[in-house]
Amino acid sequence: MRPLDDSPIIRNGNALILAYDHGTEHGPVDFEPMPASADPTHVFEVGRHDAVTAIALQRGLAEYYRTWEADHGIDDGSPLLVKVNGNSNLAERDDYYSPTQCSVAYAVEELGADAIGYTMYAGSIHEDRMWTEFRATQEAAREYDVPVVMWSYPRGRGIRTNDDYTGQSDPDVVAYGARLGLELGADMVKCKYPGTKAGWQQVEDAVRGLKTVMSGGSKRSDDAFLDDVRATIDAGGNGLAVGRNVFQREDPESLLDTLDDVIFGTQGVQEVA
Ligand code: FBP
């Protein structure tokens, strides 16, 4: 397989993935703080910032993205990561499950995907089924020589009922999820921030070189958010996959300017306590 560092979603060994699958995962409520973000083309434009190495979209928005690029003669849109599974929070389920709704063949051949994204809910009672679906996705991605990013979000009954864990952001849980990315064959793993630099160090210790990116989470102040990103980079992480902390801002460009330095420049080597 092509080395991940040669993938268009990587720059200087790192990545900044602009995630925009929230209309699926959370619904339009995520666009209320910045109503312009409900318009996909607003976020597609944000994704043209140099700091963004990929935009992560569900298949419908990926089709729209390619049409938008063609209609506007845009040849500098971000590389495309197609999220091949997803779920709404409307459905009442007995536990977390994210069904596959796009084949890797469709993502690559029809949408020109540069990478594939898959959410894994280890700890759910549906984990076994998701492992099987991930296997098919991972093997197909290998055939097309595109990297797979695992959104590794352990959650559900197995986490909730285990007294050893305090929740989804428990460093032991996050590190376990990251390790699954390594062992199940992901090329990069996206994890919730475990709260501290030491927590991210635990993630890095669990994966020994697999590329890791921090999941943005709900919107917070510039300083609070950048502290978490710097801590992740300082601990050995490879960047960020972020949605709300970018598209819910009035001026996402200035934050992206800073993230460009932190993730791809020199600020990442600053020490964070
Ligand atoms: P954010 O940066 O907005 O947290 O986005 C990252 C992401 O993984 C999205 O791709 C996805 O829509 C969302 O978080 C899922 O969040 P959760 O399932 O934890 O509510």
Boltz pocket constraint, residues with backbone or C-beta under 6 A from the ligand:
constraints:
  - pocket:
      binder: B
      contacts: [[A, 19], [A, 20], [A, 21], [A, 22], [A, 25], [A, 26], [A, 151], [A, 215], [A, 216], [A, 217], [A, 218], [A, 241], [A, 242], [A, 243], [A, 244], [A, 245]]
      max_distance: 6.0
